[in-house]
Amino acid sequence: MLKAYKYRIYPNHEQKTQIAKTFGCCRFVYNQTLSYRKDNYEQEKKSVSKTDCNNYCNRELKKTYGWLKEVDKFALTNAIYNMDRAYRKFFKGARRLGDVCSAPTGVERRHAGYPKFKSKHDNHKSYTTNFTNGNITADFENGKIKLPKLGNIETKLHRSFKGQIKSATVSQVPSGKYHVSILVETEHIKMPDVAGKTGLDLGIKELCITSDGRKYENPKTIRKYEKKLTRLQRQLAHKEKRSKNYDKAKKQIALCHEKITNTRKDYLHKISHEIVSENQVIVSENLQIKNMVKNHHLAKSISDVSWYELTRQLEYKSKWNGREYVKIDTFYASSQLCSICGYQNTDIKDLSVREWICPVCGVKHDRDINAARNILAEGLSQIA
């Protein structure tokens, strides 16, 4: 199994310069090979492979621009492969779009756009290098990681790993911090099997409600930091652009956003770990979040609650640990059905109705717990 371990690194001045140079070279090679591929197709109607683009980089670009030889060669190759992946994804999506042109209205018709040229003002900076001949190593005793062209870098190695290193991705976040993600082929020890089964109703008032009545609080992370972000944005608006004070204010905003992201992810990891460790079968809704955020009254709350991230974590953790994770149909009326007798009450479409009594069997239902029980029953029927 391939697992990635992410660590904070503390490069010195020379290493920072080399990392920045590698970011720039990767961006330059990406843009040049994309332009080369585009020109070949437009002028000669000729398709160019990633191998041809790599040869173009090695034989022509490196000859013309000698400074490309100063950075890690694997980083440049991976930049070209990323461009090729984006190129193929575009054409694959375009073909799929053609296949569904005559499909019903409800069918998704989005596809990946044409690859764009990278800008040096983009805050997402990273490059990937491959393992060969021991060029990437982790020294857990001394807290250092060895990387090509950088040597040993001080690292916060907060957890160890065992296995064969495959690659390393060096990245810099908008707040200026550096990280390295080590991809390792390792053995994963599965959690022991359990008898538990649960259905999950995802909500806004509570983040998640289980079929056995447990409710996970929605921390509303953005709301907690909203006033601070407003104040920082106001301060930034009064600074002269590209000045030192402007850069300091931007860094403060980036740190605040980073705090929000880390707080949210930490909470979601704790919830997903608890659910996966206690249940063998997990069932949730397959929500169309992109359509739901079109409701401007709920868009901020839906984005803040991060349903997609929770379901993503549940999915891969279930796969790792031999659990069965099922997503039921988007349009399944889980809230309207009585979990005892199956009667459908259409009045429950009103979100203000939090409790209701079934007119057939007389059972009093909590809206969310009842929905979670229906979701579990529907998931178990799909498995059967």
Secondary structure, DSSP 4 states (H G I P E B T S, - for coil): -EEEEEEEEE--HHHHHHHHHHHHHHHHHHHHHHHHHHHHHHHH-----HHHHHHHIIIIIHHH-GGGGGS-HHHHHHHHHHHHHHHHHHHHHHHHHHHTTTS-TTS----PPPPPPP-TT-S-EEEEEE--TT-SEEETTTTEEEETTTEEEEEE--S---SEEEEEEEEE-TTS-EEEEEEEE----PPPP---EEEEEE-SSEEEEETTS-EEE---HHHHHHHHHHHHHHHHHTSPTTSHHHHHHHHHHHHHHHHHHHHHHHHHHHHHHHHHHH-SEEEEE---HHHHTTSTTTHHHHHHHTHHHHHHHHHHHHHHTT-EEEEE-TT--TTTB-TTT--B-GGGGSTT--EEE-TTT--EEEHHHHHHHHHHHHHHHHH-
